[in-house]
Amino acid sequence: MRKITIVFLSILFAVFSASSGWAYSYNTGPYQEDGFTYQDDSFNDASGGNQYEVYRMGYTSDDSYLYFNMLTGLSQTGEGKSDSIEAGDLYVNVGGSHQSGYDGTGLEAEYASGNVFGLALTSHSGEMNNDMLVAYDYADWVQSSTKDDGYAWSAVEEGHLYNDAIFSTGIHENYSDATTMSGGDGGDDPFGNKNNLPAHIVQYNSDMGDQGGVSWNDLGMQNMGDDSRQVYEVSARMSLEALGLQGGGAFEFWWTMECGNDGMMIAGTVPAPTTTGTPEPGTMFLLGSGMVGLARYRKKFKKN
């Protein structure tokens, strides 16, 4: 009875400890947590305040899906101004990299080697960049009508995956990579400016369907290393079959908000599936012979 009581109290203490709070401590380099591989973004590198921060990004996979996870200060509905700074979509490059930039316009654009997908983290339509920029008159902000608006924007639905995706590059075009994220922002902007962080899906070849839902979990005020900040956890998944990763392979995730105040990427791999070889005929014969012998021995043992 005493042992049962001790075990029960131990379990109760563990449950209470797990639910008593949530705190985040920064790590250096890629690290594992809850089955995910994570990468931290530079702390306090976002322009404009904590609500524009991306804190970390991670991934994992199973036999069917590639999973995405992120912590950010921006809510799904965007920063609460009358014109609203919207959350961006998830850029996915399979087998290639966004770092080398891209050339061309529309569906003729070449982002780099690899296949580019976009996972819509919100539903949106219309020219997102122009919709916001009309409210501003800053000299260092480039009107998107002279840059990203060479595209005919297509409507997208939250949770849907789109192939051959083309992204806008964030409306604050004069941000340099030094102020948006460590490690660069994806190369030269094809529109002639500094910020090449992929923000919103603009065009695509085809809708590959709903991937099973996107969630933005409000974690409330959390200790983010130096002070208490509002934090949102973003989660999503994509079919390995849709991405062409059923046999394994490399990919990149990139995310930024519409304004381009901060952005992040993480590169990873989906392992090749493990296969169990079919036993050779000789092995099956030996296994069968052994089973027959065991059965005869058992029968003989019962008679004795």
Secondary structure, 3 states (H helix, E strand, C coil): CHHHHHHHHHHHHHHHHHHCCCECCCCCCCEEECCEEEEECCCCCCCCCHHHCEEEEEEEECCCEEEEEEEECCCCCCECCCCCECCCCEEEEECCCCCCCCECCHHHCECCCCEEEEECCCCECCCHHHHHHCCCCCCCCCCHHHCHHHCCCCCECCCEEEECCEECCCCCCCCCHHHHCCCCCCCCCCCCCCCCCCCCEEECCEEEEECCCCEEEEEEEEECCCCEEEEEEEEEEEEHHHHCCCCCEEEEEEEECCCCCCEEEEEEEECCCCCCCCCCHHHHHHHHHHHHHHHHHHHHHHHC
